[in-house]
Amino acid sequence: MVLYRKLRMRSTKQRIRAPIQLIFLKRLSRSLENGYTLLSALETLTWDRYLREISNNIIFLLKSGKRLDQALDELGFHPIITTYLYFAKEYGELETSIIKCVELYEKRLEYTKRFTQILRYPTLLVVIFSFVFFFIQHSVLPNLLTLFQQNDSNGISIVISFISIFYYGFVLLLIACIIISFLWKHVQRKLPIIQQLKVLKIIPIYRNYLKLSTSFQFATHFGSLLRTGLSIKDVLKILSKQQKLPILAYYATNIINGLNQGQQVSILMEQFTFINPQLASIFHKNSNTESLVKDLSTYSTIITDELNQKIMKVITYIQPIFFSLLGIIIILIYLSLLLPMYEIIQTL
């Protein structure tokens, strides 16, 4: 029976779709709000035939000694969810953490959906245009080139070469970005965190996003743990031992080492590449724990809004960039077809 359950969990891990994960979290949060314990809340979710198998698997893992974040991780839930629930066990606010998970994960799904919708039409255009361009380049343009070469001119050759370099360079760049992103996911796990940070530092757009994201994670989890009455050093120890957020763990370890040498938290944080200077200034001005918790909570809210704005800005820029590049290529092809004809007409 245990073996059968494990095999079922492996198959479940591969096919839990993102919307189902979101529905599960919403239903679980609602049950906890109604006063159910965690196990009782999970049992109520088994009444839903779409959530029955997931809930039964989680109940099985919890009774086997796993924590909720570990159970969800084994079933393939998104890292955003498992990370928040990992920290929930430290400050004992499971219901609040699940609500925060729902909020963040729902935003992620919304951005993913909009990103997919925006990319769908340009991607279709690129595919169709690739076939048309291939036909024009290998059928129409060579015939025009042969005809035009009889008039002792090489202008069309230059235009054709320029179009080919421009278009294939654009396509190869897209393919290279996709391949590099897949390779990085596999190589990243094997690299020490210091080497990872050096690589991430040189990626222009992503490093800005990572800086905001890391600052948000640090402010959110540090403030939540500090609110429970733990000292700053105890909070840093918890952050340094967790494995869900390796950058956060690395920074927390460095801060602990710096504190042992008599340095201030704010000065240490100013040296970190992926921590905003504003976050360091919050630690610099606050010596009172209550004020620090309040400021960290406010700062995490501000960072959330800033992250949302930047993501939406990037998404809205994607489609115009695609269309502009395709437009340039189409104009160049149009000119390459008309110019030789125009010159031939002039010679008549």
Protein Blocks (a to p, Z undefined) as FASTA:
>chain_A
ZZmmmmmmmmmmmmmcfklmmmmmmmmmmmmmnopafklmmmmmmmpmklmmmmmmmmmm
mmnopafklmmmmnopafklmmmmmmmmmnopaklmmmmmmmmmmmmmmmmmmmmmmmmm
mmmmmmmmmmmmmmmmmmmmmmmmmmmmmnopaklmmmmmmmmmmmmmmmmmmmmmmmmm
mmmmmmmmmpcfklmmmmmmmmmklmmmmmmmmmmmmmmmmmmmmmnopafklmmmmmmm
pmklmmlmmmmmmmmmmmmnopafklmmmmpmklcfklmmmmmmpmbfklmmmmmmmmmm
mmmmmmmmmmmmmmmmmmmmmmmmmmmmmmmmmmmmmmmmmmmmmmZZ
